[in-house]
């Protein structure tokens, strides 16, 4: 069904319901709900809205505007959902439409803005989520208003729910890992984004690790007859979760380098105040430390076993339009957040000079970013580039009395 057909169906049912209300008749139509309409991708030139500043630090959709999350040469199709989706949606639903209980994709953050209509939200905190799962922690409750079996879900009655009503022109923020069920109290149109950044990377990794263990357990009985058991596990993980370990590591590597590029450019820039520049440097360094922490966790569980790493040529990467777009996107976001004057992307030559001057890649422009190499690269980058105008990153909070 196309969007226009959905709208026609919606309007037709709405008119019939109004007629029924005046004559006390009921037509009993099915209530349809248009979900996950990739409006931004479908109409990239039409600026219907701007993302609120609070939610702009969106690594997920910035990445998907420039790269594909998953590309398996055996199963890849140019337009399949796994490889090219973004996570910016429009939802449209009549009164009575609803979304079953769930936690968001990748355990991302999400925000939802009501263009019109009203919604009822019911939230369950991460510390309570075990109460909506069965004894084996495999299946979860679908509809919390059903007659839920106490035998199948023994902790359900003990769950503590938070409830609120979202009005027109209001925005709801959903933190990572919060289960929620949502009901449209009126005909409703909403804008919904899922995203993650340095602050909730650990949620993404923990979900990937859990889903990987489940994927591996599910096919354990064919390990001895499978030529590439680990490869099959990773392909199943990508199909079920939306990416696998290699995809996530590729994502982390590119955001690591993009944040280092921003530090290089910031270090050269003299137009911004010391305070603004130092705040951005703090932000970028925090991003890098978060990436480094996750890389160490991936390495500690052997998550990249058999993977030689990401072969990344600094010079070629800086010539890649997709990577430069990624850097410019970060620049715009942190410029808005920290109120910087103008941009700070420098020339390619200056960037190459700064990056090649880092001890870890001074002797070799082509760098294989194995996990241990990436950890060292981040240490070197922060040590050399972390200070702006002679100030070390961690001194700003001391001067401000924070």
C-alpha positions in Angstrom: 0.0 0.0 0.0 1.4 3.4 -0.9 1.2 6.4 1.4 -1.4 8.1 -0.8 -3.5 4.9 -0.6 -3.1 4.8 3.1 -4.3 8.4 3.4 -7.3 7.8 1.2 -8.2 4.7 3.3 -7.8 6.8 6.5 -9.9 9.7 5.3 -12.6 7.3 4.0 -12.8 5.5 7.4 -12.8 8.8 9.2 -15.8 10.1 7.2 -17.7 6.8 7.7 -17.0 6.9 11.5 -18.3 10.5 11.7 -21.4 9.3 9.8 -21.8 6.3 12.1 -21.5 8.5 15.2 -24.5 10.6 14.0 -26.6 7.5 13.2 -25.4 5.2 16.1 -24.0 2.7 13.5 -20.7 0.9 13.6 -18.7 -0.2 10.5 -16.0 -2.1 12.4 -13.1 -1.1 10.1 -9.6 -2.3 10.7 -7.4 0.5 12.1 -4.2 0.9 10.0 -1.0 2.4 11.2 1.7 3.8 8.9 5.0 3.2 10.6 8.7 3.7 9.7 8.0 5.9 6.7 11.6 7.0 5.7 10.4 10.6 4.9 13.8 12.2 5.0 15.3 9.6 2.6 12.4 9.8 0.3 12.3 13.6 0.1 15.9 14.7 0.8 15.4 18.2 -0.8 12.2 19.0 1.2 13.0 20.4 4.6 9.8 19.7 6.5 11.4 20.1 9.9 14.8 20.5 11.7 16.1 18.2 14.4 15.9 19.8 17.8 19.4 20.8 19.1 19.1 18.4 22.0 19.1 15.5 19.6 21.5 16.7 16.9 24.5 14.7 18.0 23.3 11.8 15.9 26.0 9.5 14.7 23.7 6.8 13.4 21.8 8.8 10.8 24.9 10.9 9.9 26.7 7.7 9.1 23.8 6.2 7.1 23.6 9.4 5.0 27.1 8.5 3.8 27.7 4.7 4.2 25.8 1.5 4.3 25.6 -0.2 7.7 26.0 -3.7 6.4 27.3 -5.0 3.1 27.7 -8.8 2.7 29.0 -9.6 -0.8 27.0 -12.8 -0.7 23.7 -11.3 0.1 24.1 -7.6 -0.7 21.3 -5.8 -2.7 21.6 -2.1 -3.5 18.2 -1.2 -2.0 17.7 -3.8 0.8 16.5 -2.6 4.2 19.5 -3.6 6.2 22.1 -1.9 3.9 20.5 1.5 3.2 17.9 2.4 5.8 18.0 5.5 7.9 16.3 5.7 11.3 14.2 9.0 10.8 10.6 8.1 10.4 7.1 9.6 10.1 4.2 7.7 11.8 0.6 8.3 10.8 -2.2 6.5 12.6 -5.9 6.8 13.3 -7.3 6.8 16.8 -6.9 3.4 18.3 -3.7 2.4 16.5 -0.8 1.4 18.7 2.7 0.1 19.0 3.3 -3.1 21.0 5.8 -3.2 23.9 9.4 -3.0 22.7 12.8 -1.5 23.3 14.2 0.6 20.4 16.5 -0.7 17.6 20.2 -1.0 18.6 19.0 0.1 22.1 19.3 3.6 20.7 17.9 6.8 22.0 14.7 8.0 20.4 12.7 11.1 20.2 9.1 11.5 19.0 7.4 14.8 18.2 3.6 15.0 17.8 2.7 17.1 14.8 -1.0 16.5 15.6 -3.0 14.3 17.9 -2.3 12.8 21.3 -0.5 9.6 22.5 -0.5 7.6 25.6 3.0 6.3 26.6 3.8 3.5 29.1 7.4 3.1 30.1 9.4 0.4 31.9 12.9 1.2 33.1 15.8 -1.1 32.2 16.1 -2.3 35.8 12.5 -3.6 35.4 12.7 -5.1 31.9 13.2 -8.7 33.2 9.7 -8.6 34.5 8.2 -8.6 31.0 10.2 -11.6 29.8 9.4 -15.3 30.3 11.4 -17.6 32.6 14.0 -18.2 29.9 14.4 -14.5 29.0 13.6 -15.3 25.4 10.0 -14.1 24.8 8.5 -10.8 26.0 5.0 -9.5 26.6 3.4 -8.2 23.4 0.5 -6.1 24.8 0.6 -5.2 28.5 -3.2 -4.8 28.5 -3.7 -8.4 27.5 -4.5 -11.0 30.2 -0.8 -11.9 30.6 -0.1 -15.4 31.9 1.4 -15.3 35.4 2.8 -18.7 34.8 4.6 -17.7 31.6 5.6 -14.2 32.8 6.0 -14.6 36.6 7.3 -11.1 37.2 4.8 -9.1 35.1 2.5 -8.1 37.9 5.4 -6.6 39.8 6.4 -4.3 37.0 6.3 -0.6 37.8 5.1 1.5 34.8 5.5 5.1 34.2 2.6 6.7 32.1 2.2 10.0 30.4 0.1 11.6 27.7 1.8 13.4 24.9 -0.1 16.3 23.5 0.2 18.0 20.1 3.6 19.9 19.6 5.2 18.0 22.5 8.3 15.8 22.2 9.1 12.6 24.1 12.6 11.5 24.7 13.2 7.7 25.3 16.5 6.8 26.9 18.4 3.6 25.8 16.9 0.4 27.1 13.5 1.7 28.2 10.7 -0.6 27.1 7.6 1.3 26.0 4.1 0.7 24.6 2.3 3.6 22.8 -1.3 4.2 21.9 -2.8 6.9 19.7 -5.7 8.5 21.6 -6.6 10.6 18.5 -5.7 10.6 14.8 -2.0 11.3 15.1 1.0 12.2 12.9 4.4 12.1 14.6 8.1 12.4 13.7 10.4 9.8 15.2 14.2 9.4 15.2 16.4 6.7 16.6 20.0 7.6 17.2 23.1 6.9 19.1 26.4 8.6 19.8 29.4 8.4 22.1 27.2 8.5 25.2 25.3 5.2 24.5 27.7 3.2 22.4 27.9 0.7 25.3 24.1 -0.1 24.9 24.7 -0.9 21.2 27.6 -3.2 21.9 25.9 -5.0 24.8 22.9 -5.7 22.5 25.2 -6.9 19.7 27.0 -9.2 22.1 23.8 -10.6 23.5 22.2 -11.2 20.1 25.5 -12.8 18.8 25.4 -15.3 21.7 21.8 -16.1 20.8 22.6 -16.5 17.1 25.5 -18.7 17.9 23.5 -20.9 20.3 20.7 -21.3 17.8 23.0 -23.0 15.2 25.5 -24.6 17.6 24.4 -28.1 16.4 25.9 -27.4 12.9 29.2 -26.1 14.0 31.1 -29.3 13.1 29.7 -29.4 9.6 29.9 -25.7 8.8 32.9 -24.5 6.8 32.6 -20.9 8.2 30.6 -21.1 11.4 31.7 -17.7 12.7 30.9 -16.1 9.3 27.4 -17.6 9.4 26.9 -16.3 13.0 27.9 -12.8 11.9 25.6 -13.0 8.8 22.7 -14.1 11.0 23.5 -11.3 13.5 23.4 -8.7 10.7 20.1 -10.1 9.5 18.5 -10.1 12.9 20.0 -7.0 14.5 20.8 -4.8 11.6 24.6 -5.0 11.8 27.3 -7.4 13.0 30.7 -7.0 14.9 32.6 -6.0 11.7 29.9 -3.4 10.7 30.1 -1.9 14.2 33.9 -1.8 14.2 33.9 -0.2 10.8 31.5 2.4 12.2 33.7 3.0 15.2 36.8 3.3 13.2 35.4 6.0 10.9 34.0 8.0 13.7 37.3 7.7 15.5 39.1 9.2 12.5 36.4 11.8 12.0 36.8 13.1 15.6 40.5 13.2 15.2 40.1 15.2 12.0 37.9 17.7 13.9 40.5 18.0 16.6 43.2 18.7 14.0 41.0 21.4 12.4 40.1 22.9 15.8 43.7 23.1 16.8 44.5 25.2 13.7 41.5 27.5 14.1 42.1 30.8 15.8 38.8 32.6 15.4 36.9 31.0 18.2 37.3 31.8 21.9 39.5 29.7 24.1 36.5 28.6 26.1 34.4 27.5 23.1 37.3 25.7 21.5 38.2 24.0 24.7 34.6 22.8 25.2 34.6 21.3 21.7 38.0 19.7 22.3 36.6 18.2 25.5 33.6 16.9 23.6 35.7 15.4 20.9 38.2 13.8 23.4 35.2 12.3 25.3 33.9 10.8 22.0 37.3 9.2 21.3 37.6 7.8 24.9 34.1 6.3 24.5 35.1 4.7 21.2 38.3 3.4 22.8 36.4 1.9 25.7 34.1 -0.1 23.3 37.0 -1.2 21.2 38.7 -2.6 24.3 35.5 -4.5 25.2 35.2 -5.9 21.7 38.8 -7.1 21.8 38.4 -8.5 25.3 35.8 -11.0 24.1 37.5 -11.8 20.9 34.9 -10.0 18.9 37.2 -9.5 15.9 38.8 -12.9 15.9 40.0 -13.7 12.4 39.5 -10.1 11.3 42.7 -8.4 10.3 41.2 -5.0 11.0 40.2 -2.1 8.8 42.8 -1.2 6.2 42.5 2.6 6.2 44.7 4.8 4.1 44.7 8.3 5.6 45.3 10.1 2.3 42.7 8.1 0.4 40.2 8.5 3.2 40.6 12.3 3.1 39.8 12.2 -0.6 36.6 10.2 0.0 33.6 12.4 -0.4 31.6 10.2 2.0 34.2 10.6 4.7 34.5 14.4 4.2 30.7 14.6 4.4 30.8 12.7 7.7 33.4 15.2 9.0 31.4 18.2 7.9 28.3 16.8 9.5 30.2 16.5 12.9 31.5 20.1 12.4 28.0 21.4 11.9 26.6 19.6 14.9 29.3 20.6 17.3 29.4 24.1 15.9 25.7 24.5 16.8 26.0 22.8 20.2 29.0 24.9 21.3 28.1 28.0 19.3 31.3 28.2 17.3 31.8 30.9 14.7 31.9 29.5 11.2 33.5 26.2 10.3 36.8 24.8 11.1 37.4 22.2 8.4 40.8 23.1 6.9 42.5 22.1 3.6 43.2 18.5 2.8 47.0 19.2 2.9 46.8 20.6 6.4 44.8 17.7 7.6 47.2 15.2 6.0 50.2 17.0 7.6 48.6 16.9 11.1 47.4 13.3 10.8 50.7 12.1 9.4 52.6 13.8 12.2 51.0 11.5 14.8 53.6 9.1 16.0 51.6 6.1 15.3 51.3 6.7 11.6 54.3 9.0 10.9 56.1 6.2 9.1 53.2 4.6 7.2 50.4 6.5 5.6 48.4 3.3 5.2 47.2 2.0 8.6 45.6 -1.3 9.4 43.4 -0.4 12.3 43.4 -3.6 14.4 41.8 -3.1 17.8 45.1 -2.7 19.6 46.3 -0.2 17.0 43.1 1.8 17.2 43.5 2.1 21.0 47.1 3.4 20.6 46.0 5.8 17.8 43.4 7.4 20.1 45.9 7.8 22.9 48.4 9.5 20.6 45.7 11.7 19.0 44.4 13.0 22.4 47.9 13.5 23.7 49.0 15.5 20.7 45.8 17.3 19.6 43.7 17.4 22.8 45.0 20.8 24.0 43.7 24.0 22.3 45.6 27.3 22.5 48.1 25.6 24.9 45.4 24.4 27.3 45.0 20.8 28.2 41.4 19.4 27.9 41.0 18.5 31.5 42.1 21.9 32.8 39.0 23.7 31.7 36.8 22.3 34.4 39.3 23.2 37.0 39.5 26.8 35.9 35.7 27.0 35.8 35.5 25.6 39.3 33.4 22.7 38.0 
